[in-house]
Amino acid sequence: MCGLLKGFGGLGAIVALILVIITLLKQLVLLVGFLLTALKVAIVVVFVAVLVMIALAIFRDRRRRANGDI
């Protein structure tokens, strides 16, 4: 009986280890997905900021030319 319990204990430890590894891999996939989403958002924010800076430069140049401050 004791050998049977040790066998089940060893098997249970292996199953628990596999389940822990699967859970950690799921968490890793979620983390990578979150980081990729954050990177995409950062790229979009930088792109919008560059567009706004270009638009401001154009408007500033037009205002200078309208005022005769060339």
Backbone bond lengths (Angstrom), bond angles and torsions (degrees), N, CA, C in turn:
res aa  C-N    CA-C-N  psi(-1)  N-CA   C-N-CA  omega(-1)  CA-C   N-CA-C  phi
1 M - - - 1.461 - - 1.524 111.10 -
2 C 1.317 117.08 -38.76 1.460 120.78 -177.94 1.530 110.70 -66.92
3 G 1.328 117.81 -38.36 1.458 121.65 177.82 1.521 111.29 -64.21
4 L 1.340 116.05 -36.87 1.457 120.78 179.00 1.528 110.63 -65.89
5 L 1.333 117.11 -41.00 1.461 120.77 178.58 1.523 111.02 -66.76
6 K 1.355 116.47 -38.86 1.467 118.66 177.07 1.524 110.75 -64.18
7 G 1.305 116.74 -37.36 1.467 120.92 177.72 1.517 111.27 -63.82
8 F 1.327 116.02 -45.45 1.462 119.15 177.49 1.527 111.15 -65.47
9 G 1.332 116.66 -35.81 1.457 120.13 178.83 1.513 111.57 -64.60
10 G 1.310 116.45 -42.37 1.460 120.41 178.31 1.521 111.21 -66.63
11 L 1.324 115.73 -41.43 1.458 120.08 178.35 1.523 110.56 -65.53
12 G 1.326 116.31 -40.10 1.463 120.27 178.07 1.517 111.52 -64.34
13 A 1.325 116.63 -36.76 1.461 120.24 178.79 1.529 110.40 -65.96
14 I 1.320 116.48 -40.07 1.461 120.23 178.83 1.525 110.49 -66.09
15 V 1.329 117.13 -43.95 1.462 121.16 178.88 1.527 110.20 -63.35
16 A 1.323 117.35 -42.32 1.462 120.66 178.70 1.523 110.65 -63.55
17 L 1.323 117.68 -40.47 1.453 121.61 178.49 1.532 110.89 -63.58
18 I 1.309 116.88 -42.65 1.467 120.65 177.91 1.519 110.40 -63.09
19 L 1.330 117.41 -42.29 1.461 120.57 179.53 1.535 111.57 -65.61
20 V 1.312 117.31 -37.40 1.465 120.90 177.36 1.528 110.45 -65.44
21 I 1.326 116.44 -42.16 1.467 120.53 178.67 1.525 110.59 -63.27
22 I 1.336 117.39 -42.88 1.464 120.96 178.46 1.525 110.40 -62.26
23 T 1.328 117.31 -43.04 1.462 120.91 179.12 1.528 111.05 -63.31
24 L 1.329 117.27 -42.55 1.460 120.35 179.00 1.527 111.50 -65.37
25 L 1.329 117.05 -37.38 1.457 119.79 177.73 1.523 110.97 -66.06
26 K 1.332 117.13 -38.50 1.470 120.13 176.62 1.526 110.37 -62.42
27 Q 1.319 116.79 -43.12 1.460 120.71 178.99 1.529 110.82 -64.62
28 L 1.329 116.88 -37.75 1.456 120.97 178.56 1.528 110.50 -65.07
29 V 1.324 117.47 -41.32 1.460 121.40 177.99 1.526 109.89 -63.50
30 L 1.320 117.86 -41.90 1.466 120.79 177.69 1.527 111.10 -63.92
31 L 1.309 117.06 -41.25 1.470 120.69 179.27 1.523 111.25 -63.64
32 V 1.334 117.06 -44.48 1.459 120.84 179.32 1.521 109.82 -64.06
33 G 1.334 117.76 -40.55 1.458 121.12 177.26 1.516 111.63 -62.14
34 F 1.320 116.79 -42.61 1.464 120.69 178.27 1.523 110.93 -63.78
35 L 1.325 116.96 -43.59 1.467 120.27 -179.54 1.523 111.48 -64.86
36 L 1.337 117.09 -38.99 1.459 119.43 177.55 1.522 111.28 -65.77
37 T 1.329 116.68 -38.67 1.460 120.27 177.33 1.528 110.34 -64.93
38 A 1.315 116.99 -43.09 1.464 120.37 178.10 1.528 111.00 -62.37
39 L 1.324 117.01 -38.37 1.460 121.00 178.21 1.529 110.62 -65.21
40 K 1.322 117.46 -42.13 1.465 120.82 178.26 1.522 110.86 -63.10
41 V 1.318 117.17 -42.41 1.467 120.62 178.43 1.525 110.28 -63.58
42 A 1.315 117.21 -41.36 1.468 120.44 179.15 1.527 110.81 -63.33
43 I 1.324 117.53 -40.08 1.462 121.10 178.85 1.522 110.13 -63.19
44 V 1.318 117.36 -43.28 1.462 121.13 179.60 1.528 110.16 -64.18
45 V 1.329 117.67 -42.28 1.470 121.14 -179.80 1.525 110.50 -63.05
46 V 1.321 116.97 -43.20 1.466 120.08 179.13 1.534 110.05 -64.92
47 F 1.324 117.61 -40.60 1.461 121.21 178.83 1.525 110.90 -61.56
48 V 1.323 116.80 -45.22 1.470 120.51 179.01 1.529 110.13 -64.37
49 A 1.317 117.55 -39.78 1.469 120.61 179.03 1.526 110.75 -62.88
50 V 1.322 117.51 -41.28 1.468 120.43 178.67 1.517 110.30 -64.75
51 L 1.335 117.29 -42.27 1.465 120.21 178.13 1.530 111.23 -61.69
52 V 1.325 117.36 -41.63 1.462 121.06 179.04 1.521 110.25 -64.58
53 M 1.330 117.46 -41.29 1.463 120.15 178.79 1.528 111.15 -63.79
54 I 1.326 117.60 -40.06 1.462 120.95 177.92 1.523 110.08 -64.02
55 A 1.341 116.92 -44.80 1.465 120.68 179.68 1.523 110.61 -61.90
56 L 1.335 118.04 -42.76 1.465 120.70 178.20 1.516 111.73 -63.21
57 A 1.331 117.46 -39.03 1.464 120.45 178.44 1.525 110.66 -64.55
58 I 1.330 116.93 -40.42 1.465 120.54 178.95 1.518 110.23 -64.54
59 F 1.330 117.53 -46.56 1.463 120.54 -179.09 1.525 111.12 -65.06
60 R 1.321 118.43 -37.89 1.456 121.83 178.75 1.525 110.45 -65.25
61 D 1.335 116.29 -40.71 1.458 119.98 178.85 1.525 110.98 -66.07
62 R 1.318 117.24 -41.62 1.478 120.23 178.45 1.526 110.66 -64.55
63 R 1.310 117.25 -38.34 1.469 120.22 179.56 1.518 110.75 -66.59
64 R 1.357 116.25 -39.98 1.466 119.45 177.64 1.515 110.83 -63.85
65 R 1.308 117.81 -42.30 1.467 120.89 -179.63 1.522 110.38 -67.35
66 A 1.340 116.90 -35.99 1.471 119.53 179.37 1.518 110.73 -67.56
67 N 1.309 117.88 -33.78 1.459 122.22 -179.80 1.528 112.24 -83.82
68 G 1.314 116.99 -9.46 1.468 120.41 -179.08 1.503 113.52 80.50
69 D 1.310 117.86 23.77 1.476 121.87 -178.79 1.528 111.74 -95.62
70 I 1.286 118.36 39.90 1.467 120.39 -173.58 1.480 112.31 -65.14
